[in-house]
């Protein structure tokens, strides 16, 4: 795999406060890289530094070998981005907006604009003023704007913010398609784990300006012990039984029965024990962890490691 | 660069506000025109047949005053008046020319302040609005450095200023021709310089007059542009610039009565006409001094605008 974006020891200090602390990672061609973290962790700041909107205090960012600090024009030529919301000129039509951006890069033809409009499915409304667009349409126009010049790197900051489920799905399919078929590197930021799971190949977790971990999505999701909710009657007996048989498992009583933190493989033997003791099992379901839970786990692990 | 200017031009002219400004400028020119026309027809002064005699009398009176006056500046003024009057008598040029299109164009040039007002509004918004709209983020991630983007914006503002002045000049010319008619033979403008009286084509004279009158406007537009770029706040830029546009001259004049350092204030130097006709605001000021001061202010404004814009972390 060929790397296209590289961050080396990037630090950002604003008014004496370290916002971003020594972050390094790489993004390869054809992969979707997820940038995950709670609000205020430094996702947007990092993205702004990658596209040159913010200066870098120390360290460097290169895109296709060109430094964003010293060779801004060469570096940013390969980048298409939406930073936060896709803000367009509302008093212009969608088409005029695209012409505006097309004029800023050499060699974008009318045909290319039409093709891009077709691609994002805005052909019917492209000559309407942007102020009449819905949020989903603005998001699509934003996407068209960053695809005009066939970038090698696509950067989307919270691309699904405020979109309805259909819109979220559309964006997700789109991102996967671009990475696979055009071999683009896509950097996506979000605070929603579920979304990241479906969209990304790799995830970098950022908290308080520090990059805590970079993992493949599969590893990240599978390495977790999930929480399962067991609907069992009588629940008291079941709880006592589990606690005696598996003293290491965290089991608590919940609304409909009991909830357990176990890995998937442990479930069948566990059910067997319950059934053998004549406990009625009505259902077992996996409770998706919120990012917060997962986050606390990851950060706790890190803290434990540093304190040990 | 041309494409960038095209973009800025498009963003100005796709907004209804711009057309409102043009309409107001034209409407006020029409109102002024009708007002002058009304005055003109009401006060049809009897044509002075013996104007040469009148001028001669005036000159005699002026000469007496000149002999009595103490200051050098006053003497100069009288000298100039006398020289021009002599020239008129010699070349049979009636000073009381019938009010015509050129008189109107010259009077309507007072409206340059209005063109200045509108250009300041555009200038104050051209950077600040991009921040307000959030579009600055998409603008600055193109492979074009920030200096070029800001330069294109400034050039666009200058072009807009020229455009507004053009509208005013051409429209007042057309309106003047309709309302007051064109004079049968073009009357030249009389220029006085170092004891010499020269004739100047009236259109050339008016263009120079327009240019000199626009200096203050251009300087304030540049200041609005700087505030817009440094503070990202169009209201502040508009407010401060307009306040100075309307009061700067008076304040400077007041200060110049007491303090000689008033000559370093921008507004003491914006009126270059003072060196051609009339007297400098503060004694000892010269044309070169004023031009240098104007350049200095210009460079300082541009330096701040560009320096801050280039260094800024865009977090809007």
Interface residues (C-beta under 8 A of the other chain):
Chain A: X14 X48 X51 X52 X53 X54 X55 X72 X73 X74 X76 X77 X79 X81 X82 X83 X84 X85 X86 X87 X88 X89 X90 X91 X92 X96 X100 X101 X103 X104 X105 X145
Chain B: X3 X4 X6 X7 X10 X11 X14 X15 X133 X134 X135 X137 X138 X139 X140 X141 X142 X143 X144 X145 X311 X313 X314 X315
